[in-house]
Amino acid sequence: MPPGMTLREFQRQIDATYGARDRARGVDGTFRRLVEEVGELARALRDGDPRTLEEETSDVLAWTVTVASLCGVDVERAAMRYANCPKCGATPCACPHGSS
Ligand SMILES: [Zn+2]
C-alpha cells in the first residue's frame, strides 16, 4: 500500500482491485487461497530470502484483508484490538510468558 495509506483505505483498495472476483469465488475458496499463501510464507521462512519473505508477507496480508471483506470485518477496527496487548492492556505486553 502507498505510504500514508490507512488500513481502511488499503482494505478498500484491495476490494476495488479484486472484490468482484473475490465475491464470485466466495469465502470458502478465498480462505483456501489464504491458507495456501500461509504455506508459501512457511516455505519462505525456511529459505530465508528477504525479498521472498516480503512478497509472501504481502500476499498473506492481502488475502487476510480479502477474507475479512467477504465476512464484513472492518480490518482497521479489528487491528485496533492490538493497539495494546488485548489481554493485559500494556505495551509491551506484561502477560506471563507463554500465555499469549
Ligand atoms: Zn499482555
Backbone and ligand atoms as CSV (ligand in chain L), in Angstrom:
chain,resi,resn,atom,element,x,y,z
A,1,MET,N,N,0.846,-1.188,0.000
A,1,MET,CA,C,0.000,0.000,0.000
A,1,MET,C,C,0.887,1.245,0.000
A,2,PRO,N,N,0.427,2.300,-0.621
A,2,PRO,CA,C,1.242,3.519,-0.696
A,2,PRO,C,C,1.500,4.086,0.698
A,3,PRO,N,N,2.658,4.762,0.895
A,3,PRO,CA,C,2.958,5.362,2.199
A,3,PRO,C,C,1.819,6.281,2.651
A,4,GLY,N,N,1.471,6.228,3.919
A,4,GLY,CA,C,0.438,7.102,4.462
A,4,GLY,C,C,-0.973,6.561,4.321
A,5,MET,N,N,-1.149,5.442,3.602
A,5,MET,CA,C,-2.481,4.872,3.427
A,5,MET,C,C,-2.909,4.210,4.734
A,6,THR,N,N,-4.164,4.420,5.136
A,6,THR,CA,C,-4.660,3.755,6.342
A,6,THR,C,C,-5.019,2.315,5.995
A,7,LEU,N,N,-5.187,1.526,7.036
A,7,LEU,CA,C,-5.600,0.142,6.840
A,7,LEU,C,C,-6.987,0.078,6.191
A,8,ARG,N,N,-7.847,1.024,6.556
A,8,ARG,CA,C,-9.187,1.060,5.954
A,8,ARG,C,C,-9.094,1.353,4.454
A,9,GLU,N,N,-8.228,2.296,4.091
A,9,GLU,CA,C,-8.029,2.609,2.671
A,9,GLU,C,C,-7.424,1.414,1.927
A,10,PHE,N,N,-6.522,0.714,2.594
A,10,PHE,CA,C,-5.926,-0.490,1.994
A,10,PHE,C,C,-7.005,-1.532,1.718
A,11,GLN,N,N,-7.904,-1.742,2.703
A,11,GLN,CA,C,-8.978,-2.716,2.511
A,11,GLN,C,C,-9.866,-2.306,1.333
A,12,ARG,N,N,-10.161,-0.995,1.227
A,12,ARG,CA,C,-10.968,-0.506,0.103
A,12,ARG,C,C,-10.241,-0.709,-1.223
A,13,GLN,N,N,-8.936,-0.480,-1.217
A,13,GLN,CA,C,-8.144,-0.627,-2.435
A,13,GLN,C,C,-8.113,-2.082,-2.909
A,14,ILE,N,N,-7.914,-2.997,-1.963
A,14,ILE,CA,C,-7.928,-4.427,-2.307
A,14,ILE,C,C,-9.297,-4.794,-2.871
A,15,ASP,N,N,-10.360,-4.258,-2.248
A,15,ASP,CA,C,-11.716,-4.565,-2.714
A,15,ASP,C,C,-11.955,-3.993,-4.113
A,16,ALA,N,N,-11.461,-2.771,-4.350
A,16,ALA,CA,C,-11.642,-2.171,-5.685
A,16,ALA,C,C,-10.885,-2.982,-6.740
A,17,THR,N,N,-9.736,-3.532,-6.348
A,17,THR,CA,C,-8.896,-4.260,-7.295
A,17,THR,C,C,-9.428,-5.668,-7.555
A,18,TYR,N,N,-9.832,-6.380,-6.499
A,18,TYR,CA,C,-10.154,-7.811,-6.623
A,18,TYR,C,C,-11.557,-8.182,-6.148
A,19,GLY,N,N,-12.310,-7.215,-5.588
A,19,GLY,CA,C,-13.564,-7.535,-4.905
A,19,GLY,C,C,-14.553,-8.344,-5.737
A,20,ALA,N,N,-14.752,-7.967,-6.992
A,20,ALA,CA,C,-15.745,-8.665,-7.825
A,20,ALA,C,C,-15.362,-10.137,-7.977
A,21,ARG,N,N,-14.080,-10.387,-8.257
A,21,ARG,CA,C,-13.590,-11.757,-8.412
A,21,ARG,C,C,-13.691,-12.523,-7.090
A,22,ASP,N,N,-13.355,-11.836,-5.979
A,22,ASP,CA,C,-13.383,-12.490,-4.668
A,22,ASP,C,C,-14.804,-12.895,-4.290
A,23,ARG,N,N,-15.778,-12.006,-4.557
A,23,ARG,CA,C,-17.171,-12.318,-4.214
A,23,ARG,C,C,-17.675,-13.480,-5.060
A,24,ALA,N,N,-17.228,-13.537,-6.340
A,24,ALA,CA,C,-17.631,-14.649,-7.208
A,24,ALA,C,C,-17.027,-15.966,-6.710
A,25,ARG,N,N,-15.790,-15.939,-6.193
A,25,ARG,CA,C,-15.113,-17.143,-5.695
A,25,ARG,C,C,-15.754,-17.614,-4.390
A,26,GLY,N,N,-16.160,-16.648,-3.570
A,26,GLY,CA,C,-16.793,-16.975,-2.298
A,26,GLY,C,C,-15.779,-17.121,-1.179
A,27,VAL,N,N,-16.299,-17.149,0.052
A,27,VAL,CA,C,-15.422,-17.118,1.226
A,27,VAL,C,C,-14.622,-18.411,1.378
A,28,ASP,N,N,-15.224,-19.570,1.058
A,28,ASP,CA,C,-14.503,-20.837,1.239
A,28,ASP,C,C,-13.267,-20.906,0.335
A,29,GLY,N,N,-13.463,-20.616,-0.952
A,29,GLY,CA,C,-12.348,-20.657,-1.897
A,29,GLY,C,C,-11.309,-19.587,-1.589
A,30,THR,N,N,-11.766,-18.446,-1.115
A,30,THR,CA,C,-10.837,-17.360,-0.795
A,30,THR,C,C,-10.034,-17.695,0.457
A,31,PHE,N,N,-10.698,-18.312,1.431
A,31,PHE,CA,C,-9.977,-18.736,2.633
A,31,PHE,C,C,-8.921,-19.786,2.273
A,32,ARG,N,N,-9.260,-20.668,1.327
A,32,ARG,CA,C,-8.280,-21.677,0.880
A,32,ARG,C,C,-7.052,-20.998,0.289
A,33,ARG,N,N,-7.268,-19.919,-0.478
A,33,ARG,CA,C,-6.134,-19.175,-1.046
A,33,ARG,C,C,-5.257,-18.577,0.051
A,34,LEU,N,N,-5.907,-18.060,1.114
A,34,LEU,CA,C,-5.149,-17.515,2.241
A,34,LEU,C,C,-4.275,-18.601,2.874
A,35,VAL,N,N,-4.871,-19.786,3.067
A,35,VAL,CA,C,-4.118,-20.887,3.684
A,35,VAL,C,C,-2.942,-21.280,2.782
A,36,GLU,N,N,-3.156,-21.304,1.467
A,36,GLU,CA,C,-2.050,-21.604,0.536
A,36,GLU,C,C,-0.932,-20.575,0.678
A,37,GLU,N,N,-1.314,-19.314,0.817
A,37,GLU,CA,C,-0.300,-18.260,0.956
A,37,GLU,C,C,0.460,-18.394,2.274
A,38,VAL,N,N,-0.233,-18.815,3.341
A,38,VAL,CA,C,0.455,-19.059,4.612
A,38,VAL,C,C,1.486,-20.169,4.429
A,39,GLY,N,N,1.139,-21.199,3.646
A,39,GLY,CA,C,2.088,-22.264,3.334
A,39,GLY,C,C,3.299,-21.729,2.589
A,40,GLU,N,N,3.058,-20.809,1.638
A,40,GLU,CA,C,4.171,-20.209,0.897
A,40,GLU,C,C,5.045,-19.362,1.819
A,41,LEU,N,N,4.425,-18.707,2.808
A,41,LEU,CA,C,5.201,-17.940,3.785
A,41,LEU,C,C,6.065,-18.884,4.627
A,42,ALA,N,N,5.499,-20.048,4.964
A,42,ALA,CA,C,6.266,-21.044,5.732
A,42,ALA,C,C,7.503,-21.469,4.944
A,43,ARG,N,N,7.341,-21.707,3.639
A,43,ARG,CA,C,8.494,-22.074,2.795
A,43,ARG,C,C,9.510,-20.946,2.750
A,44,ALA,N,N,9.015,-19.710,2.625
A,44,ALA,CA,C,9.920,-18.555,2.564
A,44,ALA,C,C,10.714,-18.418,3.861
A,45,LEU,N,N,10.079,-18.734,4.992
A,45,LEU,CA,C,10.786,-18.679,6.277
A,45,LEU,C,C,11.917,-19.703,6.311
A,46,ARG,N,N,11.659,-20.883,5.729
A,46,ARG,CA,C,12.715,-21.912,5.676
A,46,ARG,C,C,13.856,-21.457,4.776
A,47,ASP,N,N,13.489,-20.848,3.621
A,47,ASP,CA,C,14.516,-20.451,2.652
A,47,ASP,C,C,15.278,-19.203,3.112
A,48,GLY,N,N,14.559,-18.271,3.757
A,48,GLY,CA,C,15.205,-17.102,4.353
A,48,GLY,C,C,15.570,-15.984,3.395
A,49,ASP,N,N,15.098,-16.052,2.148
A,49,ASP,CA,C,15.391,-14.964,1.209
A,49,ASP,C,C,14.538,-13.740,1.560
A,50,PRO,N,N,15.156,-12.605,1.896
A,50,PRO,CA,C,14.409,-11.436,2.385
A,50,PRO,C,C,13.349,-10.943,1.398
A,51,ARG,N,N,13.663,-10.968,0.111
A,51,ARG,CA,C,12.707,-10.489,-0.892
A,51,ARG,C,C,11.478,-11.375,-0.962
A,52,THR,N,N,11.714,-12.682,-0.944
A,52,THR,CA,C,10.595,-13.631,-0.974
A,52,THR,C,C,9.772,-13.515,0.308
A,53,LEU,N,N,10.436,-13.335,1.441
A,53,LEU,CA,C,9.724,-13.154,2.708
A,53,LEU,C,C,8.800,-11.944,2.641
A,54,GLU,N,N,9.306,-10.865,2.068
A,54,GLU,CA,C,8.485,-9.654,1.944
A,54,GLU,C,C,7.283,-9.906,1.028
A,55,GLU,N,N,7.527,-10.575,-0.090
A,55,GLU,CA,C,6.435,-10.877,-1.033
A,55,GLU,C,C,5.371,-11.750,-0.388
A,56,GLU,N,N,5.802,-12.808,0.279
A,56,GLU,CA,C,4.827,-13.735,0.866
A,56,GLU,C,C,4.079,-13.071,2.019
A,57,THR,N,N,4.760,-12.206,2.761
A,57,THR,CA,C,4.077,-11.449,3.822
A,57,THR,C,C,2.985,-10.567,3.215
A,58,SER,N,N,3.290,-9.908,2.106
A,58,SER,CA,C,2.284,-9.042,1.484
A,58,SER,C,C,1.116,-9.858,0.946
A,59,ASP,N,N,1.396,-11.065,0.421
A,59,ASP,CA,C,0.308,-11.923,-0.061
A,59,ASP,C,C,-0.603,-12.347,1.090
A,60,VAL,N,N,-0.002,-12.744,2.211
A,60,VAL,CA,C,-0.805,-13.166,3.366
A,60,VAL,C,C,-1.649,-11.996,3.870
A,61,LEU,N,N,-1.035,-10.807,3.920
A,61,LEU,CA,C,-1.765,-9.620,4.361
A,61,LEU,C,C,-2.950,-9.337,3.428
A,62,ALA,N,N,-2.711,-9.356,2.127
A,62,ALA,CA,C,-3.769,-9.044,1.156
A,62,ALA,C,C,-4.908,-10.067,1.215
A,63,TRP,N,N,-4.556,-11.369,1.313
A,63,TRP,CA,C,-5.614,-12.391,1.366
A,63,TRP,C,C,-6.348,-12.357,2.692
A,64,THR,N,N,-5.667,-11.986,3.779
A,64,THR,CA,C,-6.339,-11.834,5.078
A,64,THR,C,C,-7.376,-10.717,4.998
A,65,VAL,N,N,-6.972,-9.605,4.390
A,65,VAL,CA,C,-7.891,-8.470,4.221
A,65,VAL,C,C,-9.071,-8.880,3.344
A,66,THR,N,N,-8.813,-9.671,2.313
A,66,THR,CA,C,-9.877,-10.115,1.413
A,66,THR,C,C,-10.891,-10.990,2.139
A,67,VAL,N,N,-10.402,-11.947,2.928
A,67,VAL,CA,C,-11.315,-12.804,3.695
A,67,VAL,C,C,-12.141,-11.938,4.643
A,68,ALA,N,N,-11.493,-10.964,5.293
A,68,ALA,CA,C,-12.206,-10.059,6.194
A,68,ALA,C,C,-13.325,-9.330,5.451
A,69,SER,N,N,-13.023,-8.823,4.251
A,69,SER,CA,C,-14.026,-8.094,3.474
A,69,SER,C,C,-15.226,-8.986,3.165
A,70,LEU,N,N,-14.950,-10.221,2.773
A,70,LEU,CA,C,-16.037,-11.144,2.416
A,70,LEU,C,C,-16.905,-11.471,3.625
A,71,CYS,N,N,-16.339,-11.338,4.841
A,71,CYS,CA,C,-17.085,-11.623,6.073
A,71,CYS,C,C,-17.636,-10.354,6.714
A,72,GLY,N,N,-17.420,-9.192,6.098
A,72,GLY,CA,C,-17.926,-7.950,6.660
A,72,GLY,C,C,-17.107,-7.433,7.835
A,73,VAL,N,N,-15.845,-7.870,7.936
A,73,VAL,CA,C,-14.990,-7.394,9.023
A,73,VAL,C,C,-14.222,-6.155,8.560
A,74,ASP,N,N,-14.294,-5.089,9.367
A,74,ASP,CA,C,-13.530,-3.866,9.122
A,74,ASP,C,C,-12.135,-4.076,9.714
A,75,VAL,N,N,-11.135,-4.200,8.831
A,75,VAL,CA,C,-9.787,-4.566,9.273
A,75,VAL,C,C,-9.187,-3.495,10.183
A,76,GLU,N,N,-9.467,-2.236,9.901
A,76,GLU,CA,C,-8.901,-1.184,10.749
A,76,GLU,C,C,-9.439,-1.282,12.177
A,77,ARG,N,N,-10.759,-1.517,12.277
A,77,ARG,CA,C,-11.362,-1.716,13.604
A,77,ARG,C,C,-10.767,-2.935,14.281
A,78,ALA,N,N,-10.619,-4.029,13.513
A,78,ALA,CA,C,-10.076,-5.272,14.071
A,78,ALA,C,C,-8.654,-5.040,14.578
A,79,ALA,N,N,-7.867,-4.279,13.816
A,79,ALA,CA,C,-6.466,-4.044,14.190
A,79,ALA,C,C,-6.365,-3.224,15.463
A,80,MET,N,N,-7.377,-2.369,15.716
A,80,MET,CA,C,-7.359,-1.528,16.921
A,80,MET,C,C,-7.325,-2.364,18.194
A,81,ARG,N,N,-7.821,-3.602,18.099
A,81,ARG,CA,C,-7.771,-4.517,19.241
A,81,ARG,C,C,-6.335,-4.703,19.720
A,82,TYR,N,N,-5.386,-4.523,18.796
A,82,TYR,CA,C,-3.972,-4.693,19.136
A,82,TYR,C,C,-3.245,-3.360,19.302
A,83,ALA,N,N,-3.995,-2.301,19.597
A,83,ALA,CA,C,-3.352,-1.029,19.915
A,83,ALA,C,C,-2.424,-1.232,21.114
A,84,ASN,N,N,-2.867,-2.057,22.058
A,84,ASN,CA,C,-2.044,-2.564,23.167
A,84,ASN,C,C,-2.370,-4.047,23.264
A,85,CYS,N,N,-1.659,-4.759,24.133
A,85,CYS,CA,C,-1.979,-6.178,24.311
A,85,CYS,C,C,-3.453,-6.305,24.707
A,86,PRO,N,N,-4.277,-7.062,23.924
A,86,PRO,CA,C,-5.701,-7.161,24.246
A,86,PRO,C,C,-5.974,-7.883,25.567
A,87,LYS,N,N,-4.995,-8.633,26.087
A,87,LYS,CA,C,-5.230,-9.348,27.347
A,87,LYS,C,C,-4.917,-8.469,28.559
A,88,CYS,N,N,-3.696,-7.890,28.584
A,88,CYS,CA,C,-3.281,-7.139,29.780
A,88,CYS,C,C,-3.369,-5.620,29.574
A,89,GLY,N,N,-3.567,-5.176,28.328
A,89,GLY,CA,C,-3.713,-3.749,28.052
A,89,GLY,C,C,-2.414,-2.975,28.044
A,90,ALA,N,N,-1.283,-3.656,28.194
A,90,ALA,CA,C,0.001,-2.960,28.311
A,90,ALA,C,C,0.818,-3.044,27.025
A,91,THR,N,N,1.721,-2.068,26.841
A,91,THR,CA,C,2.752,-2.088,25.812
A,91,THR,C,C,4.076,-1.742,26.470
A,92,PRO,N,N,5.070,-2.643,26.479
A,92,PRO,CA,C,4.983,-4.010,25.966
A,92,PRO,C,C,4.105,-4.901,26.844
A,93,CYS,N,N,3.645,-5.996,26.228
A,93,CYS,CA,C,2.786,-6.950,26.930
A,93,CYS,C,C,3.426,-7.400,28.248
A,94,ALA,N,N,2.605,-7.382,29.298
A,94,ALA,CA,C,3.091,-7.790,30.619
A,94,ALA,C,C,2.492,-9.128,31.046
A,95,CYS,N,N,1.844,-9.834,30.103
A,95,CYS,CA,C,1.278,-11.163,30.421
A,95,CYS,C,C,2.428,-12.118,30.764
A,96,PRO,N,N,2.160,-13.094,31.617
A,96,PRO,CA,C,3.185,-14.105,31.898
A,96,PRO,C,C,3.603,-14.800,30.589
A,97,HIS,N,N,4.868,-15.125,30.455
A,97,HIS,CA,C,5.368,-15.780,29.246
A,97,HIS,C,C,4.602,-17.048,28.966
A,98,GLY,N,N,4.288,-17.272,27.705
A,98,GLY,CA,C,3.597,-18.499,27.315
A,98,GLY,C,C,2.084,-18.369,27.343
A,99,SER,N,N,1.563,-17.214,27.796
A,99,SER,CA,C,0.108,-17.069,27.873
A,99,SER,C,C,-0.461,-16.321,26.675
A,100,SER,N,N,0.413,-15.748,25.814
A,100,SER,CA,C,-0.118,-15.057,24.634
A,100,SER,C,C,0.687,-15.415,23.395
L,1,ZN,ZN,ZN,-0.347,-8.971,27.581
